[in-house]
Amino acid sequence: MRINVVTMFPGFFDGPLGVSIVARGIEAGILEVTLVDLRRHGLGKHHQLDDAPFGGGPGMVMMIEPLAAALDPLETTHRVLFTPAGAPMTQATFDRWAKLPELTYVCGRFEGVDQRVADHLIDEEVSVGDFVVAGGEVAAALSIEGIARLLPGVVGNPDSVDSESFRDGRLEEPVYTRPADFRGWEVPEVLLSGNHALIEEWRERQRQARTRERRPDLLADGVSSES
């Protein structure tokens, strides 16, 4: 799979692309990430990327011309803009994107991008949450890792991906490892019993209880309905 990232700050990705499963996927040739330096498409001798908004108001807006120049060669890919005004990104979003041969991420900055970019050059607008950060680079790095771990051959045990939170509309159950007793904090006895049927019953009860307590919206709406 190939992911293109259109960004003002390609250096931001030096760390995220060089560690853990993302680096493993790249080294194995399973994942390719291409950074498109938006500054190279900037206007004038100063490579300008932003301008004041029409109608006045605070902040600056990313201009359409540099973004169009960066995106036109990538018109056959699925192009995603990270923006607080986008639809919420979920595990189902990653599942869907991971099936595509190529994706292009656009990292917004300032007060946002010229609306004509979203209207004519973007296939999908997404948000990582009900908050605002300085730019879309954090969201892009998060998404690259979320997708990389779904690609066959990247994660050592593929079963671990299928049993995590947000699968089947529930959060994952609590997990424990050695020692069985630390400072008097003991692991639930059922997990030490060796009775796999009882262990699975306990895990299912924990999934339901944890989801009901922390994310009742998942039980009401489900998280696997997106296709």
N, C-alpha and C positions, 0 to 999 in steps of 0.2 A: 504494500500500500504506500501511496505517496501523499504527503501533506505539505502544502505550500503555506507559508506564513508571510503575509504582507504587513510589514512593521516599520516604524520609525527607528526602532532600537533592536537590531538583530543581535547585538551583543548580550541582550537580556537572556538569550536562550543558550548561552555557552554552558551554564550549569545544568539546567533541566535536561538538555539533550545528551549530556555526558555521563550520566549516572544511572544506576539501577536498570529496570527493565526496558526503559526507553533506549538507553545505550546498547543493551543486549539485542534489542530488536533491530537497531540500525546496523550493528556489527554483523548480525546474521543475514542481513539483506532482506529481512522481512518488512522493514519499515524504512522509508526514505523521507527525510524532512528537508525541504528547500526553503531557505530564508530569502525573501524578496525585500531588499532595502528600499523603502519608499523614498528615502532622501535622494536617491539617484534619479527619481522622476520629478523632483521638485522644480519649481519655476524660477527662472532668472539665475543670476550669478550666486545668489544666496540659497538656492534650492528651496524656495518657499513652499510650504505645505499647508499653511493655514491663513485665514483672513477673518476680518470682522464680520459678524452676522448681519445680513440685510435686516432692516427694521430696528437695529440697535440691540442693546443688551450686553450682559457681561460675557467675558471669555472670548475665545476664538473658535472658528469652525474649520475642520479639515476640508480643503477644496476638492472639487470633483476631478479636476484635470490630472493631478498626479495619481490619484487612485484609479482613474480610468486607464491611464497609461500602464499601470502595474497590473490591472485586472484583465485588460483586453487579450493578452496572450494566454490567459487562463480561462477563457470563456467556456471551454468544454468541461470544466470541473464543477463540482458542487461548491458554491461560494457562500461562506458563512460570515456574517458580521456580528461581532460581540458588542452588545449594547444593553444598557439597563432597560431599554424599552422593548427588548426581545422576549420571546416565549421562554419559560423556564427550561433550562437544560436538565435532563434527567438521565438515569441509567439507560432508559429506553432510547434516548437520543444517541448515546454512545453505541448501543447495540446496532442501531440503524446505520450510523456513519461508518462503523467498522466493516460493513458489507460493501462499501463503495471502493472502487479502485483508486480514486483520487479526491482529495478535499483541498479547498483553499480557505484559509482563515484570514480575516481582515481585522486588524487590531486598531480600534478607534482610539483617539486621544482628544484632549481639550474638552470643549463642550459637545463634541460629537462630530459626525461627518455630515456633509451636505446631503440632505434628504434624497436628492436625485441618485446618489450612489445606492442607497437602499432600494429605491424604486426601480432602478433599471440595471444595476450591475450585481445585485446580490440575490441569492436564491432563498436565504433563510436568515432571520435575525434571532439570536438567542441571548439569554442572560444567565449568569451563574448564580444569581441570588438577588434579594431585595436590598441591595446596597450599591454604593458607587466607589470604584477605585480609579486610579489615575489613567489607566489604559487597558486595552484588551490583551496585553501580553500575558498577564497572569492567567486569564481565562484560556488562552491558547495553550499555554504550557500544561495546565490542568487537563485540558481536553486531549492533548497528545498522549499523556500518560494513561488517561482513561481508556483511550482507544487501543493503545499499544498492548495493554494487558489482555485485550480480547482477541488479538490476532493469533492464529494457530502457530505454535512453536515458540512464542515469547515467554509465557508463564510455564514454569516447570511442570506443575500439576494442573491441567486444565479443569479438573473437577472443583478446584478451589474457587474458580470464577463463577461456577454455576450455583454455589451454595452461599453466596454473600448477601449482604443487605440489599434490599430493593428487588430481590428476586421473589416472585410470587406475592408481591405486595406486602412484604414483611421485613422487619429489621433482623439482622443476624443475632443468634443467641450468644450469651457470654461464653468465652473460651478461657481455658486454664492450662497451665503446664507445671512442671516441677519447680519447687517442691510442693508436696501436697499440703504442707502446713508451714506457714511463714508468719512468725510473730503471733501465732494463734489464729491467723486468718486461714481457714480451712477450705479446701476445694469441696464442692458438693459431693457427698458420699456416692451418689448414683454414678458419677463419672469414673469412680474407682472400682465399680462393681464388676465390670467385664460383661454385664448383661446389655447387649447392644439394643435389644428391643426397648428396655426400660430407658436406656440412654437417649434413644431417638424420641421417645415419648416426652422425656424431660426437655429435650431441646425444642420440640415443637411447642410445648407449653411456654417456654421462655421466649420464643419468637413472638408468639401471640401476645403475651403479657407486656413485653418490652415495646412492641409496636403500639399496643393500645395505650400505654402510658406516655410514650414519647412522641409518637407520630400517628395519632388516631386518624389523621387525614388520609393516610395510606390505606387503612382498612375501609374507609368510606369511599374513596375514589379509585384505589388501585394505582399501581405504578407501571403495570405492564400492558396498559391498553394502547399505548402509542405504537404505531406500526411504521 
